[in-house]
């Protein structure tokens, strides 16, 4: 009668166990990296939203009051046209823009700086923005991303 010996069964079980352990660890790594990428995409989406909002705020700015030309600040303060009076003269108002009010609950913003470059000659007036967004993945890993953009003021 032909059959498996006890040693052959133990060897097959050991090989099967090694294959299963490798498969499970690979599946776990794939699931964890998917959560990591979703969190990274969330941070990039939040950062791009803040940059877009800053560009929108600057799109019809008459002047920048803070930071002063050549300086930097944690907030951006601009003069915008809010309407026109009966004589056709623009009515302006001050808008104070703080990107910390734009981030969602899972993401925190730090190191916010605005840089004001005065225009001279062929170089246009511009506002630079620099900030860092930080959050944690579902597994607790820290994700942090620095953002920088420059917007030219068109008057």
C-alpha positions in Angstrom: 0.0 0.0 0.0 1.3 3.4 -1.0 0.7 6.6 1.0 2.3 9.6 2.6 4.7 9.2 5.5 4.5 11.4 8.5 7.7 13.3 7.5 6.2 14.1 4.1 3.0 15.4 5.6 5.0 17.6 8.0 7.1 19.0 5.2 4.1 19.7 3.0 2.3 21.5 6.0 5.5 23.5 6.7 5.7 24.6 3.0 2.0 25.4 2.9 2.3 27.5 6.1 5.3 29.5 4.7 3.3 30.2 1.5 0.2 31.3 3.4 2.3 33.5 5.8 3.9 35.2 2.8 0.5 35.7 1.0 -1.1 37.2 4.2 1.8 39.6 4.8 1.7 40.7 1.2 -2.1 41.3 1.4 -1.7 43.2 4.6 1.0 45.4 3.1 -1.2 46.2 0.1 -4.2 47.2 2.3 -1.9 49.4 4.5 -0.3 51.1 1.5 -3.8 51.8 0.1 -4.8 53.6 3.3 -1.5 55.5 3.2 -2.1 56.6 -0.4 -5.7 57.7 0.4 -4.4 59.8 3.2 -1.6 61.3 1.0 -4.3 62.1 -1.6 -6.4 63.9 1.1 -3.4 66.0 2.1 -2.7 67.0 -1.5 -6.3 67.8 -2.1 -6.5 70.0 0.9 -3.2 71.8 -0.1 -4.4 72.4 -3.7 -7.7 73.7 -2.4 -5.9 76.3 -0.1 -3.6 77.4 -3.0 -6.7 77.7 -5.3 -8.5 79.7 -2.7 -5.6 82.1 -2.3 -5.3 82.6 -6.0 -9.1 83.3 -6.1 -8.8 85.9 -3.3 -6.0 87.6 -5.2 -7.7 87.5 -8.5 -9.4 90.9 -8.1 -7.2 92.5 -5.4 -6.6 96.2 -5.7 -3.7 96.1 -3.3 -2.0 94.0 -0.6 -1.9 95.6 2.9 -0.3 92.7 4.7 2.4 91.6 4.3 4.0 94.8 3.3 6.1 94.9 0.1 9.3 92.9 0.7 8.0 91.4 3.9 6.2 88.3 5.1 3.3 87.6 7.4 1.1 84.7 8.7 -2.0 86.3 7.2 -2.9 87.9 3.9 -4.8 91.1 4.0 -6.0 92.6 0.7 -8.2 95.5 -0.6 -10.9 94.3 -3.0 -13.7 96.0 -4.9 -17.1 95.2 -3.4 -19.1 97.4 -5.7 -19.4 100.8 -7.2 -21.1 104.0 -6.0 -23.5 106.1 -8.0 -20.7 108.0 -9.6 -19.0 104.8 -10.7 -16.2 105.0 -8.2 -15.1 101.6 -6.7 -16.2 100.8 -3.1 -13.4 98.8 -1.5 -13.3 96.5 1.6 -10.5 94.7 3.3 -10.3 90.9 3.2 -8.2 89.1 5.8 -7.3 85.6 4.5 -6.2 83.0 7.0 -5.8 79.5 5.4 -6.1 77.8 8.9 -9.9 78.4 8.6 -10.0 76.2 5.4 -8.5 72.9 6.6 -10.7 70.0 7.5 -10.8 68.3 10.9 -8.3 65.5 10.1 -5.6 67.8 8.7 -3.7 70.5 10.6 -1.8 73.4 9.0 1.5 74.8 10.3 4.3 77.1 9.2 2.0 79.5 7.2 3.8 82.4 5.6 2.9 84.8 2.9 5.7 86.7 1.0 5.0 89.9 -0.8 7.3 90.8 -3.7 6.9 94.4 -5.0 6.8 94.7 -8.8 9.6 96.6 -10.5 10.2 97.0 -14.2 9.5 93.7 -16.0 9.0 91.8 -12.7 5.3 91.9 -11.6 4.0 92.2 -8.1 3.4 88.8 -6.5 2.4 86.9 -3.4 4.2 83.8 -2.3 2.5 81.3 0.0 4.2 78.6 2.0 2.6 76.1 4.5 2.7 72.6 5.8 -0.2 70.2 6.1 0.0 67.2 8.5 -2.3 64.3 9.3 -2.2 60.7 10.3 -3.2 57.5 8.4 -5.8 55.1 9.9 -2.8 53.1 11.2 -1.3 56.1 12.9 1.5 56.9 10.5 2.3 60.6 10.2 1.9 62.2 6.7 3.3 65.7 6.2 3.5 67.7 3.0 5.0 71.2 2.3 3.3 73.5 -0.2 4.5 76.6 -2.0 2.9 78.7 -4.6 3.4 82.2 -6.1 0.5 84.2 -7.5 1.0 87.3 -9.7 -1.2 90.3 -9.0 -2.9 91.6 -12.1 -4.2 95.1 -11.7 
